[in-house]
Amino acid sequence: MMSEVLPSGKAGLPAANSAATGTVSTQLEPDMKGWLLKWTNYLKGYQKRWFVLSKGVLSYYRAEHGAGANAGGRSAGGKLSIRRRRKGPRAESKGSMMQCIRAPRSPTRQNTPSESKKDRKKHKKNQAEMTHTCRGTISLHGALIHTVDSCTFVISNGGTQTFHIKAGNEVERQSWVTALELAKAKAIRAMESDDEEEETAANTIPSEELILVVRELTVRLENLKTCYDLITKHGAALQRALSELESGEDLANKNKIVSERATLFRISSNAMINACSDYLQTAQTQGHKWSKMLQHERDQKLHLEEMVEQLARQHSHLEQAAHRHRPNAATSASDDEDNEFYDAQEEGGSVASQEDSSFILKIPVANHRRNSNDATGSSSEGEEGNSETQQVLVVTDNLDNMDMTDRISVNSSQALTPTLFNNNQSTKVVRRRRTRVPDKPNYPLNLWSIIKNCIGKDLSKIPMPVNFNEPLSMLQRLTEDFEYSEILDKAAQCKETCEQLAYVTAFTISSYSTTSNRTGKPFNPLLGETYECDRTDDLGWRCINEQVSHHPPMAAQYCEGRGWRCWQEFTMTSKFRGKYIQIVPLGYAHVEFPATGNKFTWRKVTTTVHNIIVGKLWVDNHGDMEIFGEKNARGVKCHLKYLPYSYFTRDTQRRVKGVVMDNSNQVKWVINGTWDSKIEIAPVTSTSGSVENPVYKTGNYKTAWSRRLPPTDCDKYYNFTLLACQLNELEPNVARTDTRLRPDQRLMEEGKWNESNGEKLRLEEKQRARRREREAEAEKAAAEGRPYPPYEPVWFSKQQEEGTDNLVHVFKGTYWDAKVKQDWSKCPDIF
């Protein structure tokens, strides 16, 4: 409770303090404000902060903000703090001032009494400014709001910021949570309305709209000219009448004429004023729209200029590189190998050579221990991360002495192939599955007319036609991570922890094997959409996926296999930059081996799709990945580095290198290979060198993973592998929310893209309608003062993650029982 955290003698956090300010206010007032406790760090714990919720943004301050200049001197209960205004310190400072006056005058004396007083005022002013400075903000659009207990709730934007907040009591906590949910809904509506307005303005045909606007303004201008002629005519007549009035003859008749002329002039003036008002109103109405369109065109022009400039630089570099390499082509074979130029689409080769097997790697020095701030981004005040690294050198022993028999047995295609039958299943018939999908039709598409309005936006929020998609959803793409599940089967058989982690590392790398030529965008799942994949009869695993959140988009997955279970909560942030699309995954994936009690956790690296406008699309994966052990494997970790693609590197393209370290930070295994071809692992046999720069010598490499090449004609059907072709195959008895039953995706697979686009728009509008209904119910509940429960997934539930303060979606374990009973009553109607 608040009274337990705050010091005695000071005002606490009464519920009315913030609840009273949370009533419906004007547009100038914040939606809600009040004192709450915010978690800062492990040294300071929870600290009292002034929170302000306004326009979809939650901000916090150290003192009450927006209540006048003296707000910072008020306590939570509204009493004025006089700690800085006591007479004692002033008298003491006065005494010290007198001593300075009595002292001998020195030419080097710097502070006079007036200057000292100014410094004190300036110091107090600076302290007041720091007190009233905003300490942090978090945008509620796309934020996750979790309730931890009766007084504590957490706000996270999915990756960069997390606020852990504690209220005075349950009523106050519920008031804040309700206000935050409503503010989040309003922010989403406002952003969508802005996007629709921009889309409408951008999609309007400029020539037709220009003709209409010019025609209307021409009519208004003609009216202005007519009014001007009338005013000129009647003004001249009035002036003549006034001149004749000066002669003094027949005044009554002349007064009547002047009055008539003045009336006509007044009527013409009023008509002129009205015409000017109409013209101004039309110009202002169209001016706002045209200014936004002009700004949009300016932004596009800048992006195009940057892309053209970058393309020109790359073209120049390519010419220079080609010129440098041409003379070396005829010298010798060894020089040619050293200076080989790698194309973006070249397949990664073997790393068995002496040169590729030896490398230098920089790894973090500090031990990684994941907590709530590590998982979702820290918002703690005054904490800094340790960025120190250690450079290690890995060398390989003489490969000529390698046992080729062992090498062949490990690298055999049958070594890690899943066992289809065991002794108890020898008579079981495995279902025959399809081996391909229908060919991709060739529909023409004006690419620039679509993507020019998407620059700078989040990829997951862009309503793009199915022409850019592949007939799989994101839930099915996540299931493709288990295409090489036999690596986990092999890892489950390992008794030594570091060796087990080496195979887990190879499994994490294998999930990128299909990204090198899979450039289609998967369908964004609808809220509540599920996907099951039961391959226990042939591959030995089954998994269930569910879309658990729409803002931000988040999917939860649970998979269980032979001696292992794996789960993840996948969300991402993505931006379209005109020339490339960058996808940054958020959330962690986990694998656990019950036999050893080892658990390993990792986060995926960044994926970039290049040449969106010009050239052939190609994909690159790059960044650092750290896989760290938990439970019985605590302290064991693996540091991986995915090398980014470069035109001028002498290294193998798409290369991945890393080391596995035990709980004493000693390297035990080495990882080496390419993410699109194969990964080899080797144990460390000896260590030399200094502590700062150690040198590790490895034994013989063995292949932990080797990619199975797709069919030769797979480019005709989206470059799908055999498993990808089978993911969307219709199966009986699945849930009614299963992706296989999604009509727009099914129509696209069948080649009916026009019908698929229509179905896609219908499903998206149906989802928006359901969200508007929930928002209306939430607003009604808030008006009535009762809590409104947020959306809850069907097969996953929010629980606190073991060992951390994070709230994650955990599989309930009820899906497969529901499938046996065919009880899908809890499934929503989303299709």
C-alpha positions in Angstrom: 0.0 0.0 0.0 1.1 3.6 -0.5 1.1 4.4 3.2 3.7 1.6 3.7 6.0 3.0 1.0 5.9 6.7 1.8 7.7 8.1 4.9 5.5 8.7 7.9 4.5 12.3 8.5 4.0 13.0 4.8 0.8 13.0 2.9 0.1 9.7 1.1 -1.7 9.1 -2.2 -5.4 9.3 -1.4 -7.6 7.7 -4.0 -9.5 10.8 -4.6 -6.4 12.7 -5.5 -6.1 11.1 -8.9 -9.6 9.7 -9.3 -11.0 13.2 -8.9 -8.8 14.5 -11.6 -9.7 11.6 -13.9 -13.2 12.9 -14.7 -14.2 14.0 -18.2 -12.4 17.2 -18.9 -12.0 19.7 -21.6 -9.7 19.4 -24.5 -7.1 21.7 -22.8 -7.1 19.6 -19.6 -5.4 16.1 -19.4 -7.5 13.0 -19.4 -6.2 12.1 -15.9 -3.5 13.1 -13.5 -2.3 12.2 -10.0 0.4 10.9 -7.8 1.5 7.2 -8.2 4.6 5.2 -7.3 6.9 4.2 -10.2 9.6 1.6 -10.1 13.0 3.2 -10.8 15.7 0.7 -10.1 16.8 -1.9 -7.5 18.6 0.7 -5.3 15.7 3.2 -5.1 12.8 0.9 -5.6 9.4 2.6 -6.0 9.5 6.4 -6.1 6.6 8.9 -6.0 5.9 10.5 -9.3 3.3 12.8 -10.8 1.6 11.2 -13.8 -0.3 13.0 -16.5 -2.4 11.2 -19.2 -3.1 13.4 -22.1 -3.8 12.9 -25.8 -2.8 9.2 -25.8 0.5 9.8 -24.0 1.4 9.0 -20.4 4.1 11.3 -18.9 5.5 11.5 -15.4 7.3 14.2 -13.4 9.0 14.5 -10.1 6.6 17.2 -8.9 3.0 18.2 -9.7 3.0 19.5 -13.2 0.7 22.1 -14.7 -0.6 23.7 -11.4 1.3 26.9 -11.3 4.8 27.9 -10.4 4.6 26.7 -6.8 3.2 23.3 -7.7 6.6 21.7 -7.1 6.6 22.8 -3.4 3.3 21.1 -2.6 3.1 17.6 -1.1 0.7 14.9 -2.2 -1.9 16.1 0.3 -1.8 19.7 -1.0 0.2 21.2 1.9 2.9 23.7 1.2 6.4 22.4 1.8 8.5 25.0 3.7 11.7 23.0 3.9 13.6 25.5 1.8 12.0 28.6 3.4 13.1 28.3 7.1 14.7 31.3 8.8 17.7 29.3 10.2 19.6 28.8 7.0 18.9 32.4 5.9 20.4 33.7 9.2 23.4 31.5 8.9 24.0 32.6 5.3 23.6 36.2 6.5 26.3 35.6 9.1 28.7 34.2 6.6 27.9 37.2 4.4 28.9 39.5 7.3 32.2 37.7 7.7 32.9 38.3 4.0 32.2 41.9 4.4 34.5 42.2 7.4 37.3 40.4 5.6 40.0 42.4 3.9 39.1 43.4 0.5 40.9 41.3 -2.2 41.1 42.1 -5.8 40.5 38.5 -6.7 37.3 38.2 -4.7 34.6 36.8 -7.1 31.2 36.9 -5.2 29.6 40.0 -3.9 26.5 39.7 -1.6 24.3 40.6 -4.6 26.0 38.1 -6.8 25.7 35.3 -4.1 22.0 36.1 -3.8 21.6 35.8 -7.6 23.5 32.5 -7.6 21.2 31.1 -4.9 18.1 32.3 -6.9 19.6 30.8 -10.0 20.3 27.5 -8.2 16.8 27.3 -6.9 15.4 28.2 -10.3 17.4 25.4 -11.9 16.2 22.9 -9.2 12.6 23.9 -9.9 13.1 23.5 -13.6 14.6 20.1 -13.1 11.7 19.2 -10.8 9.1 20.2 -13.4 10.9 18.6 -16.3 9.2 15.6 -17.9 11.1 12.5 -16.8 9.6 10.1 -19.4 6.7 9.5 -21.7 5.1 6.4 -23.3 2.7 6.4 -26.2 -0.4 4.3 -25.6 -0.9 3.5 -29.2 0.2 -0.1 -29.5 1.1 -0.3 -25.8 0.3 -3.3 -23.6 -1.4 -2.7 -20.2 -1.1 -5.5 -17.7 -2.5 -5.7 -14.2 -0.1 -7.4 -11.8 -1.9 -7.3 -8.5 -4.5 -5.3 -6.6 -2.4 -2.1 -6.7 0.3 -2.7 -9.4 0.0 -2.4 -13.2 2.6 -2.4 -16.0 2.6 -0.4 -19.3 4.9 -1.6 -22.1 5.2 -0.6 -25.7 6.5 -4.0 -26.6 10.3 -3.4 -26.7 11.7 -0.1 -25.7 9.9 1.2 -22.6 8.2 -0.4 -19.6 6.6 1.5 -16.7 6.0 -0.5 -13.5 3.4 1.6 -11.5 1.8 1.1 -8.1 -1.4 2.9 -7.0 -2.7 3.6 -3.5 -5.5 1.0 -3.6 -7.4 -1.2 -5.9 -10.0 1.4 -6.8 -7.4 3.9 -7.8 -5.5 1.3 -9.8 -8.7 0.3 -11.7 -9.5 4.0 -12.4 -6.1 4.4 -14.0 -6.2 1.2 -16.0 -9.7 2.1 -17.3 -8.5 5.6 -18.3 -5.4 4.2 -20.0 -7.5 1.6 -22.0 -9.9 4.4 -23.2 -6.9 6.7 -24.1 -5.3 3.8 -26.0 -8.6 3.2 -28.0 -8.9 6.9 -28.8 -5.2 7.0 -29.9 -5.8 4.1 -32.2 -8.9 5.7 -33.7 -7.2 9.0 -34.2 -4.2 7.4 -36.0 -6.5 5.3 -38.2 -8.6 8.3 -39.1 -5.4 10.2 -40.0 -4.2 7.3 -42.1 -7.6 7.1 -43.9 -7.6 10.8 -44.5 -4.0 10.6 -45.9 -4.9 7.6 -48.0 -8.0 9.3 -49.4 -6.1 12.4 -50.2 -3.3 10.4 -51.8 -5.6 8.1 -53.8 -7.6 11.0 -55.3 -6.8 11.5 -58.9 -5.0 14.8 -59.0 -6.1 15.9 -62.4 -9.8 15.4 -61.8 -9.7 17.1 -58.4 -7.6 19.9 -59.8 -10.2 20.5 -62.5 -13.1 20.7 -59.9 -11.2 23.0 -57.6 -10.1 25.3 -60.4 -13.6 25.4 -61.8 -15.1 26.3 -58.4 -12.5 29.0 -57.7 -13.0 30.4 -61.2 -16.7 30.8 -60.5 -16.0 32.5 -57.2 -13.5 34.8 -58.9 -16.0 35.8 -61.6 -18.5 36.7 -58.8 -15.8 38.9 -57.3 -15.2 40.6 -60.6 -18.9 41.3 -61.1 -19.2 42.7 -57.6 -16.2 44.9 -58.3 -17.7 46.3 -61.5 -21.0 47.0 -59.6 -19.2 48.7 -56.8 -17.2 50.8 -59.2 -20.3 51.8 -61.1 -22.4 52.6 -58.1 -19.5 54.3 -56.4 -19.1 56.7 -59.4 -22.8 57.4 -59.5 -22.8 58.1 -55.7 -19.9 60.5 -56.2 -21.6 62.4 -59.0 -24.8 62.7 -56.9 -22.8 64.1 -54.0 -21.1 66.6 -56.3 -24.5 67.8 -57.7 -25.8 68.1 -54.1 -23.2 70.9 -53.5 -24.9 73.2 -56.1 -27.8 73.8 -53.6 -30.7 73.6 -56.1 -33.7 71.2 -55.7 -32.2 69.6 -52.5 -35.1 67.3 -51.8 -34.9 65.6 -55.1 -31.1 65.4 -54.9 -31.2 64.0 -51.4 -33.5 61.2 -52.7 -31.1 60.4 -55.5 -28.1 60.3 -53.1 -30.0 58.0 -50.8 -30.8 55.6 -53.7 -27.2 55.7 -54.9 -26.0 55.0 -51.4 -28.4 52.1 -51.0 -27.2 50.6 -54.3 -23.5 51.0 -53.2 -24.3 49.4 -49.9 -25.9 46.4 -51.6 -23.0 46.0 -53.9 -20.6 46.3 -51.0 -22.4 43.6 -49.1 -22.4 41.4 -52.2 -18.7 41.9 -52.5 -18.1 41.0 -48.9 -20.2 37.8 -49.3 -18.3 36.9 -52.5 -15.0 37.4 -50.8 -16.1 35.3 -47.9 -17.2 32.5 -50.2 -13.9 32.6 -52.1 -11.9 32.7 -48.8 -13.8 29.7 -47.4 -13.3 27.7 -50.5 -9.6 28.5 -50.7 -9.1 27.7 -47.0 -11.0 24.4 -47.3 -8.9 23.3 -50.3 -5.7 24.8 -49.0 -5.5 22.5 -46.0 -5.9 19.5 -48.2 -3.5 20.7 -50.9 -0.9 21.7 -48.3 -0.9 18.1 -46.9 -0.7 16.7 -50.4 2.2 19.1 -51.2 4.0 18.0 -48.0 3.4 14.4 -48.9 4.9 15.0 -52.4 7.9 16.8 -50.9 8.6 13.9 -48.5 8.4 11.5 -51.4 10.7 13.6 -53.5 13.3 13.6 -50.6 13.0 9.9 -50.3 13.4 9.4 -54.0 16.4 11.8 -54.1 18.1 9.8 -51.2 17.4 6.5 -53.0 18.7 7.8 -56.3 21.8 9.2 -54.6 22.4 5.9 -52.8 21.9 3.9 -56.0 24.4 6.2 -57.8 27.0 5.7 -55.0 26.5 1.9 -55.1 26.8 1.9 -58.9 30.0 3.9 -58.7 31.4 1.5 -56.0 30.5 -1.5 -58.2 32.3 0.0 -61.2 35.3 0.7 -59.1 35.3 -2.8 -57.7 34.9 -4.4 -61.1 37.7 -2.2 -62.4 40.0 -3.3 -59.5 39.1 -7.0 -59.9 39.5 -7.2 -63.6 43.3 -7.1 -63.8 43.6 -9.7 -61.0 41.5 -12.2 -62.8 44.4 -13.4 -65.0 47.1 -13.4 -62.4 46.6 -16.6 -60.5 43.9 -18.9 -59.1 44.8 -18.1 -55.5 44.6 -14.3 -56.1 41.2 -14.8 -57.7 40.0 -16.7 -54.7 41.2 -14.1 -52.3 39.5 -11.3 -54.2 36.4 -13.0 -55.2 33.4 -10.7 -55.6 30.2 -12.1 -54.1 26.7 -11.4 -55.5 23.7 -10.8 -53.3 22.1 -14.0 -54.3 25.1 -16.4 -54.0 24.5 -19.4 -51.9 26.7 -19.8 -48.8 29.4 -22.3 -49.2 31.2 -24.7 -46.8 33.2 -23.3 -44.0 35.6 -26.3 -43.9 38.6 -24.3 -45.2 41.3 -23.3 -42.8 40.8 -19.6 -43.4 37.0 -19.6 -42.7 37.3 -21.9 -39.7 39.6 -19.3 -37.9 38.0 -16.0 -36.9 38.0 -13.2 -34.4 34.9 -12.5 -32.4 34.0 -9.7 -29.9 31.8 -10.9 -27.1 30.3 -9.0 -24.1 32.2 -9.2 -20.9 29.4 -8.9 -18.4 27.3 -11.9 -17.5 23.8 -11.6 -19.0 21.0 -12.0 -16.5 17.5 -11.3 -17.9 15.0 -9.4 -15.8 11.9 -7.4 -16.5 13.9 -4.5 -17.9 16.0 -6.7 -20.2 12.9 -8.3 -21.7 11.0 -5.3 -22.6 13.4 -2.3 -22.4 14.2 -0.5 -19.3 12.7 2.8 -18.2 14.7 3.0 -15.0 16.2 6.4 -14.1 20.0 6.8 -14.0 21.0 3.3 -15.2 23.5 2.7 -17.9 24.4 -0.6 -19.6 27.9 -2.1 -19.7 29.1 -2.1 -23.3 32.6 -3.6 -22.6 33.6 -6.4 -25.0 36.3 -9.0 -25.1 38.1 -10.0 -28.3 38.8 -13.8 -28.7 40.6 -15.6 -31.5 39.4 -19.0 -32.7 41.8 -21.2 -34.6 41.3 -24.7 -36.0 43.7 -27.6 -35.7 45.0 -29.3 -38.9 41.9 -30.3 -40.9 43.9 -32.9 -42.9 43.9 -35.2 -39.9 40.2 -35.2 -39.6 38.4 -38.5 -39.5 36.5 -38.4 -42.8 34.4 -41.4 -41.8 33.1 -39.4 -38.8 32.7 -36.4 -41.0 30.6 -38.2 -43.5 28.4 -39.8 -40.9 27.7 -36.5 -39.2 27.1 -34.7 -42.5 24.9 -37.5 -43.9 21.4 -36.5 -44.9 20.1 -39.3 -42.8 22.0 -38.4 -39.6 19.4 -35.8 -38.5 16.4 -37.0 -40.5 13.4 -37.5 -38.2 12.5 -41.1 -37.5 9.1 -41.8 -39.0 8.3 -45.0 -37.1 9.3 -46.7 -33.9 8.7 -50.3 -32.9 5.2 -49.5 -31.7 4.3 -47.7 -34.9 5.6 -50.1 -37.5 2.1 -50.8 -38.8 0.8 -47.2 -38.6 0.0 -45.5 -41.9 1.4 -42.0 -42.2 -0.9 -39.6 -44.0 0.1 -38.7 -47.5 0.5 -35.0 -47.9 0.8 -32.8 -50.9 4.2 -31.8 -52.3 3.4 -28.5 -53.9 0.8 -25.7 -54.2 -0.7 -24.2 -57.4 1.6 -22.0 -59.4 1.8 -18.3 -58.7 -0.2 -16.4 -61.4 1.4 -13.5 -63.2 -0.8 -10.5 -62.5 0.5 -7.0 -63.5 0.7 -4.5 -60.7 1.6 -0.8 -60.5 4.1 -1.1 -57.7 4.9 2.6 -57.2 1.2 3.6 -57.0 1.0 1.5 -53.8 4.3 1.8 -52.0 4.6 5.5 -52.5 2.0 6.0 -49.7 3.7 3.5 -47.4 7.1 5.2 -46.9 7.9 5.6 -43.2 4.9 3.6 -41.9 4.8 0.4 -39.9 4.6 -2.6 -42.2 2.1 -4.5 -40.1 -0.4 -1.6 -40.4 -0.3 -1.1 -44.2 -3.4 -2.4 -46.0 -1.5 -3.9 -49.0 -3.1 -6.1 -51.7 -2.4 -9.8 -51.8 -0.1 -9.3 -54.8 2.7 -8.8 -52.3 1.7 -11.8 -50.2 2.4 -15.5 -50.2 -0.5 -17.8 -49.3 0.6 -18.3 -45.7 0.0 -16.4 -42.6 2.5 -15.2 -40.0 1.3 -18.0 -37.7 2.3 -20.5 -40.4 5.6 -18.8 -41.0 6.4 -19.2 -37.3 5.6 -22.9 -37.5 8.3 -23.2 -40.3 10.9 -22.6 -37.5 10.5 -26.3 -36.8 11.4 -27.5 -40.3 14.6 -28.8 -38.9 13.3 -30.0 -35.5 15.6 -33.0 -35.8 18.3 -30.7 -34.4 16.3 -30.4 -31.2 15.9 -34.2 -31.1 19.6 -34.5 -31.3 20.1 -31.8 -28.6 17.7 -33.7 -26.3 20.0 -36.7 -26.4 23.1 -34.6 -25.3 24.2 -35.0 -21.7 26.7 -32.1 -21.7 25.1 -28.7 -21.3 27.4 -26.7 -23.6 27.1 -29.3 -26.4 23.4 -29.2 -26.0 23.5 -25.4 -26.4 25.6 -25.8 -29.5 22.9 -27.8 -31.2 20.2 -25.4 -29.9 22.2 -22.6 -31.6 22.2 -24.5 -34.9 18.4 -24.8 -34.6 18.0 -21.1 -34.1 20.1 -20.4 -37.2 18.2 -23.0 -39.3 14.9 -21.0 -39.0 16.4 -18.4 -41.4 17.3 -20.9 -44.1 14.2 -20.2 -46.2 14.4 -16.4 -45.9 17.1 -16.0 -48.6 14.6 -16.4 -51.4 11.2 -16.0 -49.7 10.4 -12.4 -50.3 6.5 -12.6 -50.1 4.8 -11.0 -47.2 2.7 -13.4 -45.0 -0.9 -12.5 -44.2 -1.3 -10.6 -41.0 -3.4 -12.8 -38.6 -6.7 -11.6 -37.3 -7.2 -11.2 -33.6 -8.2 -14.6 -32.3 -6.9 -16.5 -35.4 -5.2 -19.8 -34.6 -3.1 -22.4 -36.4 -2.4 -25.9 -35.4 0.2 -28.2 -36.9 0.2 -31.8 -35.7 3.1 -33.8 -37.2 3.6 -36.3 -34.4 3.0 -39.2 -36.9 6.0 -38.3 -39.1 8.1 -35.4 -37.6 7.4 -36.1 -34.0 6.1 -32.7 -32.9 2.9 -30.6 -32.7 2.3 -26.9 -32.2 -0.5 -24.4 -31.6 -0.4 -20.7 -32.5 -2.8 -17.9 -31.6 -2.9 -14.2 -32.4 -3.3 -12.8 -28.9 -3.1 -9.1 -29.6 -3.9 -6.7 -32.5 -2.3 -3.5 -31.2 0.5 -4.3 -31.1 0.3 -7.4 -33.3 1.5 -10.3 -31.2 1.3 -14.1 -31.7 1.9 -16.8 -29.0 3.2 -20.3 -29.9 3.7 -23.5 -28.1 5.3 -26.7 -29.5 6.2 -30.0 -28.0 8.4 -32.7 -29.5 10.6 -35.7 -28.7 12.2 -34.8 -25.3 11.8 -31.0 -25.7 9.2 -28.2 -25.7 9.5 -24.8 -27.2 7.4 -21.7 -26.9 7.6 -18.0 -27.9 5.7 -14.7 -27.9 6.4 -13.1 -31.2 5.9 -9.4 -32.0 7.9 -7.1 -34.1 8.4 -3.6 -35.3 8.9 -2.9 -39.0 9.5 0.2 -41.1 9.3 0.7 -44.9 12.1 3.1 -46.0 11.4 3.2 -49.7 14.4 1.2 -50.8 14.3 -1.5 -48.1 12.0 -3.0 -45.4 13.5 -3.6 -42.0 11.9 -6.0 -39.5 13.1 -6.1 -35.9 11.6 -9.0 -33.9 10.6 -8.4 -30.3 9.9 -10.9 -27.6 11.8 -14.0 -26.6 11.7 -17.7 -27.7 12.4 -20.5 -25.2 13.3 -24.2 -25.4 13.3 -26.6 -22.5 14.7 -30.1 -22.1 12.9 -31.9 -19.2 15.5 -34.7 -19.1 18.3 -32.3 -18.2 16.3 -29.5 -16.7 18.0 -27.1 -19.1 16.2 -24.1 -20.5 17.6 -21.7 -23.2 16.2 -18.3 -24.2 17.0 -16.1 -27.2 15.7 -13.2 -29.3 15.8 -13.2 -33.1 17.9 -10.8 -35.2 17.0 -8.1 -37.6 15.8 -9.0 -41.1 16.1 -6.6 -44.0 14.5 -6.9 -47.5 16.4 -4.9 -50.1 15.7 -3.6 -53.6 12.0 -2.9 -53.0 11.7 -0.6 -56.0 14.7 -1.3 -58.3 16.4 -4.6 -58.8 15.8 -8.1 -57.6 14.5 -8.6 -54.1 16.9 -10.2 -51.6 17.0 -10.7 -47.9 19.7 -10.3 -45.3 19.8 -11.2 -41.7 22.2 -9.4 -39.4 22.9 -8.4 -35.9 24.0 -10.1 -32.6 22.1 -12.9 -30.9 22.7 -14.0 -27.3 21.3 -17.4 -26.2 21.5 -17.7 -22.4 20.7 -20.6 -20.2 18.2 -20.8 -17.3 17.3 -23.2 -14.6 20.0 -26.0 -14.6 21.8 -24.3 -17.4 22.1 -20.9 -15.7 25.3 -19.1 -16.5 25.8 -20.9 -19.8 25.4 -18.8 -22.9 26.2 -18.5 -26.6 27.1 -15.3 -28.4 26.3 -15.3 -32.1 27.1 -12.7 -34.7 25.2 -12.6 -38.1 27.5 -10.7 -40.4 25.7 -8.1 -42.6 26.0 -8.4 -46.3 28.8 -6.3 -47.9 29.9 -5.9 -51.4 33.6 -5.6 -50.5 34.1 -8.1 -47.8 36.5 -11.0 -48.2 34.5 -13.0 -45.7 31.8 -15.6 -46.7 28.5 -13.9 -47.3 25.6 -14.7 -44.9 28.1 -15.9 -42.4 27.3 -16.7 -38.8 30.0 -17.2 -36.2 29.8 -17.6 -32.4 31.0 -19.3 -29.3 29.4 -21.2 -26.5 30.6 -20.3 -23.0 30.2 -22.1 -19.7 29.2 -20.5 -16.4 32.9 -19.4 -15.8 33.0 -17.5 -19.2 35.3 -20.1 -20.8 34.6 -20.9 -24.4 33.8 -24.6 -24.8 32.3 -24.9 -28.3 32.6 -22.9 -31.6 29.8 -22.2 -34.0 30.7 -21.4 -37.7 28.7 -21.5 -41.0 26.2 -19.6 -43.0 22.5 -19.2 -42.2 21.3 -20.3 -45.7 23.5 -23.4 -46.1 24.9 -25.2 -43.1 26.3 -24.8 -39.6 29.3 -26.6 -38.2 30.3 -26.9 -34.5 33.6 -27.9 -32.9 34.7 -28.4 -29.3 37.6 -26.3 -27.9 40.6 -28.5 -27.2 43.1 -25.9 -25.8 43.4 -22.3 -24.7 46.4 -20.0 -25.0 47.1 -16.3 -25.1 46.4 -13.6 -22.4 43.3 -13.2 -20.3 42.3 -10.1 -22.3 42.9 -11.7 -25.7 42.6 -15.4 -25.4 43.2 -17.9 -28.3 41.0 -21.0 -28.5 42.1 -24.0 -30.6 39.3 -26.3 -31.7 39.1 -29.9 -32.7 37.4 -31.3 -35.8 34.2 -29.7 -37.0 31.0 -31.6 -37.4 27.9 -30.6 -39.2 25.1 -29.8 -36.9 22.7 -28.6 -39.6 22.6 -28.8 -43.4 19.9 -27.2 -45.5 17.7 -29.5 -47.6 17.5 -27.9 -51.0 14.0 -27.1 -52.2 12.6 -28.5 -55.5 14.2 -27.0 -58.7 10.8 -25.5 -59.8 9.9 -24.0 -56.5 10.3 -20.5 -58.0 6.9 -21.1 -59.7 5.1 -21.5 -56.4 6.5 -18.8 -54.1 9.8 -20.7 -53.4 8.1 -22.9 -50.9 9.9 -25.8 -49.3 8.1 -29.2 -48.9 7.0 -28.3 -45.4 5.7 -24.9 -46.5 3.6 -26.5 -49.2 1.9 -28.7 -46.6 1.2 -26.0 -44.0 -2.0 -24.7 -45.6 -3.3 -28.0 -46.7 -6.9 -28.6 -45.5 -7.3 -30.9 -42.6 -10.5 -32.1 -40.8 -11.5 -31.3 -37.2 -9.5 -28.1 -36.8 -10.8 -25.1 -34.9 -13.1 -22.7 -36.8 -10.5 -20.0 -36.3 -7.8 -22.0 -38.0 -5.8 -20.2 -40.7 -6.6 -23.0 -43.2 -10.2 -21.8 -43.2 -9.4 -18.2 -43.9 -11.1 -17.4 -47.2 -8.8 -14.6 -48.6 -5.7 -16.7 -48.1 -7.4 -19.8 -49.6 -8.5 -17.8 -52.7 -5.0 -16.5 -53.2 -3.6 -20.0 -53.1 -6.1 -21.0 -55.8 -5.0 -18.1 -58.0 -8.2 -16.0 -57.5 -6.4 -12.8 -56.5 -9.2 -10.3 -57.3 -11.7 -12.3 -55.2 -9.0 -12.6 -52.5 -8.5 -8.8 -52.3 -12.2 -8.4 -51.8 -12.3 -11.0 -49.0 -9.3 -9.4 -47.4 -11.0 -6.0 -47.2 -14.2 -7.6 -45.8 -12.3 -9.5 -43.0 -10.3 -6.4 -42.0 -13.5 -4.3 -41.8 -15.2 -7.0 -39.8 -12.3 -6.9 -37.4 -12.5 -3.1 -37.1 -16.2 -3.4 -36.4 -15.6 -5.8 -33.5 -12.9 -3.5 -32.1 -15.3 -0.6 -32.2 -17.9 -2.6 -30.4 -15.4 -3.4 -27.6 -14.4 0.2 -27.4 -18.0 1.3 -27.1 -18.6 -1.2 -24.3 -15.5 0.0 -22.5 -16.6 3.6 -22.7 -20.0 2.6 -21.4 -18.5 0.7 -18.5 -16.2 3.6 -17.7 -19.2 6.0 -17.6 -21.0 3.7 -15.3 -17.9 3.3 -13.1 -17.5 -0.4 -13.5 -14.4 -2.2 -14.8 -14.4 -3.6 -18.3 -12.2 -6.7 -18.9 -9.8 -6.5 -21.8 -9.7 -9.0 -24.6 -8.5 -12.5 -23.4 -7.1 -15.1 -25.8 -8.8 -18.5 -25.9 -5.9 -20.9 -25.6 -3.3 -18.8 -23.9 -3.4 -16.7 -20.7 -1.3 -13.9 -19.3 0.9 -15.1 -16.5 4.0 -13.9 -14.8 7.1 -15.4 -16.4 9.1 -17.6 -14.1 12.2 -15.8 -12.8 11.1 -12.4 -14.1 8.4 -9.8 -13.6 7.3 -10.0 -17.2 3.7 -10.9 -18.0 3.7 -13.4 -21.0 1.2 -15.5 -22.7 1.4 -19.1 -21.5 -0.3 -22.1 -23.2 -3.2 -23.3 -21.1 -2.9 -26.9 -22.4 -6.6 -27.2 -23.3 -6.5 -27.0 -27.1 -5.8 -30.7 -27.9 -8.5 -31.9 -25.4 -11.0 -29.5 -27.1 -10.0 -30.9 -30.5 -10.7 -34.5 -29.3 -14.1 -33.4 -28.0 -14.7 -31.1 -31.0 -15.7 -28.4 -28.5 -15.0 -25.1 -30.3 -17.7 -23.1 -28.4 -15.1 -20.6 -27.1 -13.8 -19.7 -30.5 -14.9 -16.3 -31.8 -16.5 -15.8 -35.3 -13.7 -14.0 -37.2 -14.1 -15.3 -40.7 
